[in-house]
Amino acid sequence: MASGPVGVFGGTFNPVHLGHLRSAVELVELLGLDYLNLMPCARPPHREAPDCSAEDRARMVELAVRDEPRLRCDRRELRRAGASYSVDSLAELRAELGPGRSLCLVVGFDAVAALDSWHRWRALLDHAHLVVIARPGWQLPAEGDVARWLREHRARDGAALAASPAGRVLVAELRPLDISSTEIRALLAAGRSARFLLPEPVLDYIESHHLYRRGSPAHDNTGNTTG
């Protein structure tokens, strides 16, 4: 039975694109994960839900990862009523994995600055490690509650995360791919091609379901974090 570290990468994935997927694969290899769950956020706590349905967004993630066994789509936030709080999803995952297995929550670097607005944000490390995807020129918050919390729990490398089930923070510098869901939605709404920015099965799904066209669900300006 597998017992290595497990990761979870939350976001609206509106739509999922090659930047998400390349980061996911790099994280699997950097952290030695058995697998990484891509977890679509059904009802973002800090903004209106995307006009593109959670079911469509989850289906696109499933299509995107179907040929990569180390990546999985996790639909738990679609099955749960109310706002999609990361801490609740981590508690569920911890119960499923047991107390001893390393669990890593992946968040984008922009999310860290507003981490203290997340529901029960200090409890995140009770259930999992926090892995922050850095961008070129990144800087962690220098002062305040979040800055102190990050310093107290900072890990040097992925080995520290594998050695314990939860409680550490790691900054991971990955290959930057300048692709955004917002850009893709704008291209599609304008009738332009988004080919080679997202997987072909995802693009086929968008076209066959008439998503992100002008006058259709396309113009929500959501990011890629859950609260």
DARA-V598053 format. One record per residue. N is the residue number from 1. RES is the residue in one letter. PHI is phi in whole degrees, 0 to 359 (* if undefined). D_CENTER is the distance of its C-alpha to the mean C-alpha in Angstrom with 2 decimals. Layout:
BEGIN
n: [N	N]
res: [RES	RES]
phi: [PHI	PHI]
d_center: [D_CENTER	D_CENTER]
END
This chain:
BEGIN
n: [1	2	3	4	5	6	7	8	9	10	11	12	13	14	15	16	17	18	19	20	21	22	23	24	25	26	27	28	29	30	31	32	33	34	35	36	37	38	39	40	41	42	43	44	45	46	47	48	49	50	51	52	53	54	55	56	57	58	59	60	61	62	63	64	65	66	67	68	69	70	71	72	73	74	75	76	77	78	79	80	81	82	83	84	85	86	87	88	89	90	91	92	93	94	95	96	97	98	99	100	101	102	103	104	105	106	107	108	109	110	111	112	113	114	115	116	117	118	119	120	121	122	123	124	125	126	127	128	129	130	131	132	133	134	135	136	137	138	139	140	141	142	143	144	145	146	147	148	149	150	151	152	153	154	155	156	157	158	159	160	161	162	163	164	165	166	167	168	169	170	171	172	173	174	175	176	177	178	179	180	181	182	183	184	185	186	187	188	189	190	191	192	193	194	195	196	197	198	199	200	201	202	203	204	205	206	207	208	209	210	211	212	213	214	215	216	217	218	219	220	221	222	223	224	225	226	227]
res: [M	A	S	G	P	V	G	V	F	G	G	T	F	N	P	V	H	L	G	H	L	R	S	A	V	E	L	V	E	L	L	G	L	D	Y	L	N	L	M	P	C	A	R	P	P	H	R	E	A	P	D	C	S	A	E	D	R	A	R	M	V	E	L	A	V	R	D	E	P	R	L	R	C	D	R	R	E	L	R	R	A	G	A	S	Y	S	V	D	S	L	A	E	L	R	A	E	L	G	P	G	R	S	L	C	L	V	V	G	F	D	A	V	A	A	L	D	S	W	H	R	W	R	A	L	L	D	H	A	H	L	V	V	I	A	R	P	G	W	Q	L	P	A	E	G	D	V	A	R	W	L	R	E	H	R	A	R	D	G	A	A	L	A	A	S	P	A	G	R	V	L	V	A	E	L	R	P	L	D	I	S	S	T	E	I	R	A	L	L	A	A	G	R	S	A	R	F	L	L	P	E	P	V	L	D	Y	I	E	S	H	H	L	Y	R	R	G	S	P	A	H	D	N	T	G	N	T	T	G]
phi: [*	297	220	284	298	236	241	221	239	267	173	285	49	236	262	296	221	292	296	302	289	294	299	297	295	297	294	304	283	296	263	64	285	294	196	233	274	268	244	298	277	285	226	302	289	253	201	295	296	304	294	289	297	300	297	297	295	293	297	295	297	301	294	293	255	296	257	237	296	278	244	223	266	250	266	300	284	285	274	258	286	84	297	270	269	300	296	291	294	295	298	296	297	298	297	286	277	92	284	258	273	293	232	238	267	262	227	288	297	297	292	295	299	252	299	287	268	285	296	50	297	293	281	306	284	290	251	206	277	246	247	257	279	276	246	306	76	296	215	288	307	268	210	101	298	295	300	294	297	295	297	296	246	295	253	279	204	294	298	294	285	292	279	215	285	195	106	241	237	234	263	248	266	245	298	283	242	278	231	225	298	300	297	297	299	294	299	294	296	273	78	260	277	249	299	74	260	214	299	304	299	289	298	299	295	301	291	288	257	57	272	66	280	301	87	239	302	207	251	289	252	268	261	236	228	249	256]
d_center: [25.82	22.63	21.99	19.74	16.44	13.44	9.74	6.80	3.11	2.78	4.16	7.76	7.90	11.42	12.17	10.03	11.89	13.16	11.39	7.95	10.19	12.32	9.87	8.77	12.54	13.50	11.46	13.15	16.39	16.18	15.45	17.50	15.07	16.75	13.64	9.84	8.51	6.05	6.38	7.54	8.62	12.37	13.96	12.36	14.66	15.48	16.26	17.70	15.80	15.43	18.72	17.20	17.10	14.30	16.40	16.50	12.80	12.39	15.44	14.25	11.28	14.10	16.34	14.11	13.74	17.18	18.97	16.68	17.38	14.98	11.96	11.87	10.80	10.72	12.60	13.45	12.43	14.64	17.42	17.46	19.55	18.92	16.05	12.61	12.65	10.16	13.40	14.88	12.27	12.66	16.38	16.46	14.80	17.21	20.06	19.35	19.02	21.90	22.53	22.79	19.82	17.30	13.79	11.02	8.04	5.90	5.76	7.36	11.09	12.11	10.57	13.01	16.03	15.51	14.34	17.76	17.24	14.66	16.44	18.03	15.91	18.43	18.03	14.49	16.39	18.78	16.41	14.13	13.87	11.56	10.45	10.33	9.98	13.40	15.04	18.79	20.91	18.34	19.86	18.77	20.39	24.05	25.33	24.71	23.21	19.71	21.44	23.71	21.07	19.10	22.46	23.56	20.70	20.04	20.08	21.72	20.01	18.05	21.30	21.24	18.01	19.52	22.69	21.54	19.29	17.69	18.61	17.77	15.70	15.20	14.65	13.79	15.40	14.30	16.08	15.52	15.37	16.34	14.77	13.31	12.82	15.53	17.84	17.52	18.34	21.24	22.59	22.66	24.21	26.83	27.65	26.56	24.93	21.25	22.24	20.74	17.63	15.95	17.20	20.64	19.97	17.33	19.90	22.58	20.80	20.42	24.07	25.42	23.86	24.79	21.41	20.98	24.71	26.70	27.69	24.95	21.43	20.09	20.36	17.79	16.29	12.84	10.05	6.28	6.10	7.61	10.89]
END
